[in-house]
C-alpha cells in the first residue's frame, strides 16, 4: 500500500528487519528495486502507521500482499490469516531448502501461496544466492 511513512520510522523499520524482507528474507542490498514499508494491517482495515504495524518488504512480497490479511487454502470455508512479522516467528512457519521457501504451518502455507514466494524467477534467484551463501 502506498502511504507516506516518515523517513525516521522507515529507517527504524529497515534496521529492525536487518535490511531484509520480513516475508521472504531477501536482503535489500541484492535487490534492483528499493524495499517498501508494508502496513501489516492495512489502513483500509483500520491499521495505523505506528512502528508495530509496519514491516520491511521487498517490492514483490508487498505487491502481492497488498491489503490482504488472509487467504483461502483448499476451499472457500478454509481461510487462514497471513504471517505477521510482529507476532509470528519466521522459523515457526517457514523453512528454506535450496532457496525454496517451504511452509511448515497453515499460516506459512497461506503466505507462501498469496505472496507467490516460489514463482520460478524468484526461486531461481534465491537458489543462486543460496549456493554462494548470500541467502537466507
C-alpha positions in Angstrom: 0.0 0.0 0.0 1.4 3.4 -0.8 1.2 5.7 2.2 4.0 8.1 3.2 5.8 6.8 6.3 8.3 9.4 7.8 11.9 8.6 6.9 12.9 8.2 10.6 10.2 5.5 11.0 11.2 3.9 7.7 14.8 3.7 8.9 13.8 2.1 12.2 11.7 -0.5 10.4 14.6 -1.3 8.0 17.2 -1.6 10.8 14.8 -3.8 12.9 14.5 -6.1 9.8 18.2 -6.1 9.3 17.6 -4.7 5.8 15.8 -7.9 4.7 12.3 -8.6 3.6 10.4 -9.8 6.6 8.4 -12.1 4.5 10.8 -13.8 2.1 14.1 -12.8 3.8 15.7 -11.4 0.6 18.4 -8.9 1.5 17.7 -5.4 0.2 21.3 -4.9 -0.9 20.7 -7.7 -3.5 17.6 -6.1 -5.0 17.4 -3.9 -8.0 14.4 -2.1 -6.5 14.1 -0.3 -3.2 12.3 -2.1 -0.4 9.0 -0.8 0.8 7.2 -0.3 4.1 4.2 -2.6 4.4 1.3 -1.9 6.7 0.7 -5.4 8.1 -2.9 -4.4 8.9 -3.6 -2.0 6.1 -5.0 1.4 6.7 -8.3 0.4 5.0 -8.7 -2.4 7.6 -8.0 0.0 10.5 -4.3 -0.4 10.8 -2.1 2.6 11.5 1.4 3.8 10.7 2.8 3.0 14.1 6.0 1.0 14.1 4.4 -2.1 15.5 2.2 -2.3 12.4 4.9 -1.9 9.9 7.1 -4.5 8.1 10.1 -4.1 5.8 9.1 -5.8 2.5 10.6 -6.4 -0.9 8.5 -5.0 -3.7 7.4 -8.4 -4.9 6.0 -9.5 -1.5 4.5 -6.1 -0.8 2.7 -6.0 -4.2 1.2 -9.5 -3.8 0.2 -8.9 -0.2 -1.5 -5.6 -0.8 -4.1 -5.0 1.9 -4.8 -8.7 2.4 -4.9 -10.2 5.9 -5.8 -13.8 4.9 -6.5 -16.2 2.0 -8.3 -19.3 1.2 -6.3 -22.6 1.3 -8.2 -25.6 -0.1 -11.8 -24.3 -0.4 -13.9 -21.3 0.4 -14.5 -22.3 4.0 -10.8 -22.9 4.6 -9.5 -19.4 5.3 -6.1 -18.7 7.0 -4.5 -15.5 8.1 -1.2 -14.4 6.8 2.2 -14.3 8.5 2.6 -11.3 10.7 6.2 -10.5 11.4 5.4 -8.6 14.6 3.7 -11.5 16.3 4.9 -14.6 14.5 8.4 -16.2 14.4 9.5 -16.8 10.8 11.1 -20.2 11.6 7.8 -21.4 13.1 6.0 -21.0 9.8 8.7 -21.5 7.1 11.9 -23.2 6.2 14.3 -22.8 3.3 15.7 -25.6 1.3 17.9 -24.7 -1.7 16.3 -21.3 -1.9 12.7 -22.6 -1.8 10.6 -21.3 1.0 8.5 -24.1 2.3 5.6 -23.7 4.6 5.5 -25.7 7.9 2.2 -24.3 9.2 -1.1 -23.2 7.8 -0.1 -19.6 8.2 3.1 -20.3 6.2 1.1 -22.1 3.5 -1.3 -19.2 3.2 1.6 -16.7 3.0 3.6 -18.7 0.5 0.5 -19.0 -1.7 -0.7 -15.4 -1.6 2.7 -13.7 -1.8 3.8 -16.2 -4.6 7.1 -16.7 -2.8 8.2 -19.5 -5.1 7.5 -18.2 -8.5 10.1 -19.6 -10.9 12.2 -16.4 -11.3 12.2 -15.7 -7.5 13.2 -19.3 -6.8 16.0 -19.2 -9.4 17.4 -16.0 -7.8 17.3 -17.4 -4.3 18.9 -20.7 -5.4 21.8 -18.8 -6.9 22.1 -16.7 -3.8 21.9 -19.8 -1.5 24.7 -21.5 -3.5 27.1 -18.6 -2.8 26.0 -18.2 0.8 24.0 -15.0 0.5 20.6 -16.4 1.2 19.0 -16.8 3.7 
